[in-house]
Amino acid sequence: MDDRKEGTAVEPHYIYGYTPQAEHFACSVTGASHLRQGMPCQDAFGTWAFSVAEESVTLMTIADGHGSAKHDLSEFGSKLACTVALEVMRDLYKEFHIHPQALQRSFKSDFPRLVQRRWHEAVLADARVRGIEVPEDPVGFRKLFSRYGTTMLACMVTPSQILLGQLGDGDIFLVNKDGSVELPFPRASDEMIGNVTYSMSHEEAGLLWQTSQLPQPKESALLLLCTDGLTNCFETDHSFYQFGRTLLGKLGKEGLSHFGGFLPDILKDFSARGSGDDISVALLLFHCKPSKSQGTKNKEVEPA
């Protein structure tokens, strides 16, 4: 395996990178209401880009910590979720990259279960480091995991397919060159009521994931993953998807490498004018022809 550069789920300003198939970008911004209250950002993001047998792969994750007093460690739970999801996807690709259909089946059946198990292990290790007493009874475990509660969205882009996973709220959609929008999952608002959402802290979280597969776009297209802090900035689905179409038009001309540095400030403005919540996004800009930049790159950019 040729791991030319691996990203991280810690807190750079944003991560930008590319493979011959697509450019990618991810960031989190602290919500306007959290800034006013002196609260930290409870969202997290992470990306890895690497090559196996001269085939490039991009992995992307975003997570939204629940943030209430009951979930007082969710800012750490979201980071742990991004990290373990990246590790599990990397391991699955290593094992099944020669067999795309087997990879798809494993992503559907094994990925949710493995992420839940490793997240539990990571939470317990983090709690010990923080000097938190680790319980020995089921009720105590549930309360501890709830303190770290978070949602999760994940994406694996291989040369032949796009594999997607979602637990809890947030949105994933693909904007095609002709402006059409593909939704791999039902909108979270169609399944949940109010602000209730599925969580990594749920004892049966491994059974609550949605997974889906999309073929690689044949023309330029934009895949967008976002937490509900962005979704809730728009009054209608139409205006939300129109934002994606506008973004594809802009990026199709300038590329993510030129535009990415401005996006965190744009998202901060959205939060201030709209939801007030933390916002995380992960973008993949697919090209109708191979990128001029060959190889694989994944670069963290720190705040200026």
For each residue, the residues with C-beta under 8 A, 3 or more apart:
1: 50 51 52 94
2: 50 51 52 54
3: 6 50 51
4: 49 50 51 295 296 297
5: 17 49 50 296 297 298 299
6: 3 48 49 50 298
7: 15 17 46 47 48 49 86 298 300
8: 12 46 83 300
9: 44 45 46 61 79 80 82 83 86
10: 79
11: 28 41 44
12: 8 15 300 301 302
13: 27 264 300 301 302 303 304
14: 25 26 27 260 261 263 264 300 301
15: 7 12 24 25 26 27 45 46 47 298 299 300 301
16: 23 24 25 256 257 260 299 301
17: 5 7 23 24 25 47 49 58 296 297 298 299
18: 22 23 24 49 256 257 291 293 296 297
19: 22 24 49 56 57 58 157 291 295 296
20: 56 290 291 293 294 295
21: 56 58 157 159 216 286 287 290 291
22: 18 19 58 157 284 285 286 287 291
23: 16 17 18 255 256 257 284 285 287 291
24: 15 16 17 18 19 47 49 58 60 157 256 282 283 284 285 298
25: 14 15 16 17 256 260 263 281 282 283 285
26: 14 15 45 46 47 60 62 280 281 282 283
27: 13 14 15 45 263 264 267 280 281
28: 11 41 43 44 45 62 278 279 280
29: 41 43 264 267 268 271 278 279 280
30: 34 35 39 40 41 268 278
31: 34 35 41 229 271 275 276 277 278 279
32: 35 36 268 271 272 276
33: 36 37 271 276 277
34: 30 31 37 39 40 41 42 276 277 278
35: 30 31 32 38 39
36: 32 33
37: 33 34
38: 35
39: 30 34 35 42 67
40: 30 34 75
41: 11 28 29 30 31 34 75 278
42: 34 39 64 65 66 67 74 75 78 150 278
43: 28 29 62 63 64 65 78 227 229 278 279 280
44: 9 11 28 61 62 63 65 75 78 79 81 82 150 280
45: 9 15 26 27 28 60 61 62 63 82 280 281 282
46: 7 8 9 15 26 60 61 82 83 85 86
47: 7 15 17 24 26 58 59 60 61 86 282 298
48: 6 7 58 59 86 89 90 298
49: 4 5 6 7 17 18 19 24 56 57 58 59 296 297 298
50: 1 2 3 4 5 6 56 57 90 296
51: 1 2 3 4 54 55 56 57 295 296
52: 1 2 55 57 93 94 97
53: 97
54: 2 51
55: 51 52 97 158 159
56: 19 20 21 49 50 51 159 295 296
57: 19 49 50 51 52 93 97 156 157 158 159
58: 17 19 21 22 24 47 48 49 155 156 157 284
59: 47 48 49 86 89 90 93 154 155 156 157
60: 24 26 45 46 47 154 155 157 225 282 284
61: 9 44 45 46 47 81 82 85 86 152 153 154 155 282
62: 26 28 43 44 45 82 152 153 170 225 226 227 280 281 282
63: 43 44 45 77 78 79 81 82 150 151 152 153 200 227 280
64: 42 43 78 150 151 168 169 170 227 228 229 278 280
65: 42 43 44 71 74 75 76 77 78 148 149 150
66: 42 70 71 74 149 150 151 197 199
67: 39 42 71 74 75 278
68: 71
69: 72
70: 66 146 147
71: 65 66 67 68 74 77 146 147 148 149 201
72: 69 147
73: 76 77 126 147 148
74: 42 65 66 67 71 77 78 147 148 149 150
75: 40 41 42 44 65 67 78 79
76: 65 73 79 80 126 148
77: 63 65 71 73 74 80 81 119 123 147 148 149 150 200 201
78: 42 43 44 63 64 65 74 75 81 82 150
79: 9 10 44 63 75 76 82 83
80: 9 76 77 83 84 119 122 123 126 148
81: 44 61 63 77 78 84 85 115 119 150 152 200
82: 9 44 45 46 61 62 63 78 79 85 86 152
83: 8 9 46 79 80 86 87 122
84: 80 81 87 88 115 118 119 122
85: 46 61 81 82 88 89 115 152 154 165
86: 7 9 46 47 48 59 61 82 83 89 90
87: 83 84 90 91 118
88: 84 85 91 92 111 114 115 118
89: 48 59 85 86 92 93 107 111 154 156
90: 48 50 59 86 87 93 94
91: 87 88 94 95 114
92: 88 89 95 96 103 106 107 110 111 114 156
93: 52 57 59 89 90 96 97 103 156 158
94: 1 52 90 91 97
95: 91 92 106
96: 92 93 99 100 102 103 106
97: 52 53 55 57 93 94 103 158
98:
99: 96 102 103
100: 96 103 104 158 160 161
101: 104 105
102: 96 99 105 106
103: 92 93 96 97 99 100 106 107 158 163
104: 100 101 107 108 161 163 213
105: 101 102 108 109
106: 92 95 96 102 103 109 110 111
107: 89 92 103 104 110 111 156 163 165 211 213
108: 104 105 111 211
109: 105 106 112 113
110: 92 106 107 113 114
111: 88 89 92 106 107 108 114 115 154 165 209 211
112: 109 115 116 165 167 205 206 207 208 209 211
113: 109 110 116 117 206
114: 88 91 92 110 111 117 118
115: 81 84 85 88 111 112 118 119 152 154 200 206
116: 112 113 119 120 200 205 206
117: 113 114 120 121 206
118: 84 87 88 114 115 121 122
119: 77 80 81 84 115 116 122 123 200
120: 116 117 123 124 145
121: 117 118 124 125
122: 80 83 84 118 119 125 126
123: 77 80 119 120 126 127 144 145 148
124: 120 121 127 128 134 144
125: 121 122 128 129
126: 73 76 80 122 123 129 130 148
127: 123 124 130 132 134 144
128: 124 125 131 132 134
129: 125 126
130: 126 127
131: 128
132: 127 128 144
133:
134: 124 127 128 144
135: 139 140 141 143 144
136: 140
137: 140 141
138: 141 142
139: 135 142 143
140: 135 136 137 143 144
141: 135 137 138 144 145
142: 138 139 145 146 201 203
143: 135 139 140 146 147
144: 123 124 127 132 134 135 140 141 147 148
145: 120 123 141 142 148 149 200 201 203
146: 70 71 142 143 149 199 201
147: 70 71 72 73 74 77 143 144
148: 65 71 73 74 76 77 80 123 126 144 145 200 201
149: 65 66 71 74 77 145 146 199 200 201
150: 42 44 63 64 65 66 74 77 78 81 168 199 200 201
151: 63 64 66 167 168 169 170 197 198 199 200 227
152: 61 62 63 81 82 85 115 165 166 167 168 200
153: 61 62 63 164 165 166 167 170 172 225 227 282
154: 59 60 61 85 89 111 115 164 165 166
155: 58 59 60 61 162 163 164 165 172 223 225 282 284
156: 57 58 59 89 92 93 107 162 163 164
157: 19 21 22 24 57 58 59 60 162 163 216 223 284
158: 55 57 93 97 100 103 161 162 163
159: 21 55 56 57 216
160: 100 215 216
161: 100 104 158 213 214 215 216
162: 155 156 157 158 213 214 215 216 223
163: 103 104 107 155 156 157 158 211 212 213
164: 153 154 155 156 172 184 185 211 212 213 214
165: 85 107 111 112 152 153 154 155 209 210 211 212
166: 152 153 154 170 172 185 209 210 211
167: 112 151 152 153 198 199 200 205 208 209 210
168: 64 150 151 152 188 197 198 199 200
169: 64 151 188 189 192 197 198 227 228 231
170: 62 64 151 153 166 188 225 226 227 228 231
171: 187 188 224 225 226 228 230 231 240
172: 153 155 164 166 183 184 185 223 224 225 226
173: 181 182 183 184 223 224 241 244
174: 181 182 184 214 217 221 222 223 224
175: 179 180 181 221 222 223 224 241 244 245 247 248
176: 179 180 181 182 217 219 221
177: 217 219 220 221 248 252 288
178:
179: 175 176 245
180: 175 176
181: 173 174 175 176 241 244 245
182: 173 174 176 214
183: 172 173 186 187
184: 164 172 173 174 212 214
185: 164 166 172 210 212
186: 183 190 191
187: 171 183 190 191 237
188: 168 169 170 171 191 192 197 228
189: 169 192
190: 186 187
191: 186 187 188
192: 169 188 189 196 197 198
193: 196
194:
195:
196: 192 193
197: 66 151 168 169 188 192
198: 151 167 168 169 192 202 205 208
199: 66 146 149 150 151 167 168 202 205
200: 63 77 81 115 116 119 145 148 149 150 151 152 167 168 205
201: 71 77 142 145 146 148 149 150 205
202: 198 199 205 208
203: 142 145
204: 207 208
205: 112 116 167 198 199 200 201 202 208 209
206: 112 113 115 116 117 209
207: 112 204
208: 112 167 198 202 204 205
209: 111 112 165 166 167 205 206
210: 165 166 167 185
211: 107 108 111 112 163 164 165 166
212: 163 164 165 184 185
213: 104 107 161 162 163 164
214: 161 162 164 174 182 184
215: 160 161 162
216: 21 157 159 160 161 162 286
217: 174 176 177 220 221 286
218: 288
219: 176 177 286 288
220: 177 217 248 252 285 286 287 288
221: 174 175 176 177 217 248 285 286
222: 174 175 244 247 248 251 283 284 285 286
223: 155 157 162 172 173 174 175 283 284 286
224: 171 172 173 174 175 244 247 281 282 283
225: 60 62 153 155 170 171 172 281 282 283
226: 62 170 171 172 229 230 231 279 280 281 282
227: 43 62 63 64 151 153 169 170 230 231 277 278 279 280 281
228: 64 169 170 171 188 231 232 275 277
229: 31 43 64 226 232 233 271 275 277 278 279 280
230: 171 226 227 233 267 270 275 279 280 281
231: 169 170 171 226 227 228 234 240
232: 228 229 274 275 277
233: 229 230 270 271 273 274 275 279
234: 231 237 239 240 243 274
235: 239
236: 239 240
237: 187 234 240 241
238: 241 242
239: 234 235 236 242 243
240: 171 231 234 236 237 243 244
241: 173 175 181 237 238 244 245
242: 238 239 245 246
243: 234 239 240 246 247
244: 173 175 181 222 224 240 241 247 248
245: 175 179 181 241 242 248 249
246: 242 243 249 250
247: 175 222 224 243 244 250 251 283
248: 175 177 220 221 222 244 245 251 252 285
249: 245 246 252 253
250: 246 247 253 254 259
251: 222 247 248 254 255 256 259 283 285
252: 177 220 248 249 285
253: 249 250
254: 250 251 258 259
255: 23 251 258 259 285
256: 16 18 23 24 25 251 259 260 283 285
257: 16 18 23 260
258: 254 255 261
259: 250 251 254 255 256 262 263
260: 14 16 25 256 257 263 301
261: 14 258 264 301
262: 259 265 266
263: 14 25 27 259 260 266 267 281
264: 13 14 27 29 261 267 268
265: 262 268 269
266: 262 263 269 270
267: 27 29 230 263 264 270 271 279 281
268: 29 30 32 264 265 271 272 279
269: 265 266 272 273
270: 230 233 266 267 273 274 275 279
271: 29 31 32 33 229 233 267 268 274 275 276 277 278 279
272: 32 268 269 276
273: 233 269 270
274: 232 233 234 270 271
275: 31 228 229 230 232 233 270 271 279
276: 31 32 33 34 271 272
277: 31 33 34 227 228 229 232 271
278: 28 29 30 31 34 41 42 43 64 67 227 229 271
279: 28 29 31 43 226 227 229 230 233 267 268 270 271 275
280: 26 27 28 29 43 44 45 62 63 64 226 227 229 230
281: 25 26 27 45 62 224 225 226 227 230 263 267
282: 24 25 26 45 47 60 61 62 153 155 224 225 226
283: 24 25 26 222 223 224 225 247 251 256
284: 22 23 24 58 60 155 157 222 223
285: 22 23 24 25 220 221 222 248 251 252 255 256
286: 21 22 216 217 219 220 221 222 223
287: 21 22 23 220 290 291
288: 177 218 219 220
289:
290: 20 21 287 294
291: 18 19 20 21 22 23 287 294
292:
293: 18 20 297
294: 20 290 291
295: 4 19 20 51 56
296: 4 5 17 18 19 49 50 51 56
297: 4 5 17 18 49 293
298: 5 6 7 15 17 24 47 48 49
299: 5 15 16 17
300: 7 8 12 13 14 15
301: 12 13 14 15 16 260 261
302: 12 13
303: 13
304: 13
